[in-house]
């Protein structure tokens, strides 16, 4: 069976760098930091008091007040980013065969904020259960995909992916697979996350995963810097419309790029630490290259997982050097988490959109906040420190890895007729 080609025709972004794709792309190029003091709850007794939050965002500009209370923020963000992507795609939903349009949506922690607030209120009371009838739909991680399907009437494949911080890259790979196999003609995919709440910040902090550079939130996320001390937690969503190439071409769609491959692997090592030799990362990149049917030398840019953790940053670079050999020194490499923070289950979608910016706009987003070289990092690698680089990008790779040893990589290429 010959697999069908798959292209990207629509994008939507709701991120700490901008609430639309044009704003997101512009601030990526400028090297803007999304880090700010965390304002969603009282952090006075927390070790981490910073985050990468949305800016100038008012949910009521997008969703009616009566509907907002039925939606956890992660679902709100999914609906908002997806609306931009659907509009951007130019799909005529009045004429579309919606049985051939599906949804694969991702989240890492789902409605954790709604669950936490409900339990706090319950524990304040006398033990009488007074839970909202919307509580379960607020919490469960598949509901964003359900809400998207209901909103647009999409009746094709519909599912949710929960794979920690690899979630939305996995969702893109799943959407790619359905389209390649002819199970749908169009897929709405991506991921959303709202982890800026008491249990998520408290839990990650107790694991020593978060930066505690509270006096300088804008410089706290510093991948590959000697003094990195953990990631800065972020929120938001990224949405992509993927289409079977011939279908997109026939309707005259604007095409951003082609998705040519994806890979998945497991570290089989530790619940939160990466394999120190990067073995699982080597495997996932090789699987993606094989799936894309390209050679390592064809890759121009890698958007790394690059969370700003001491162990993770080193393991990924070690894997890249192993897979790409001498070509590793010709690659452009950067971590956009230096700007967005770590958006958890939404990270892969946002970073895929960053890769598409690199392909479309011929620039490499920078790794900002580099102050001190790490002696354990090869200085000959081009990590695009602090300032963007102009470069034609034909092939871009995006890596994402999650707790539990989940690894996912996608590869995108400038469209070839």
Protein Blocks (a to p, Z undefined) as FASTA:
>chain_A
ZZdddddfbdcdddfkbcbfklmmmmmmnopafbdcdfkbccklpfblcdcddehiafkl
mbcfklmmmpcfklmmmmmmmmmmmmmnopafklpcfklcccddddfklpmlmmmmmmmm
mmmmnoiacbdfklmmmmpmklmmmmmmmmnopabdcddddehjllmmmmmmmmmmmmmn
opafbdcedddddfbbfklmmmmmmnopaccblklmmlmpcghiakbgbdcddedddddd
dddfklmmmnopacfbdcfbdcdddfklafkbccfklmmmmmmmmmmmmmnopafklpmb
dcdfklopaklmmmmmmmmmmmnmmmlmmpccddfklmnopnhjmmmmmmmmmmmmmmmn
opacddehifbdcfkbcfkbcghghiacddddfbdcdddddehiiacddddddddZZ
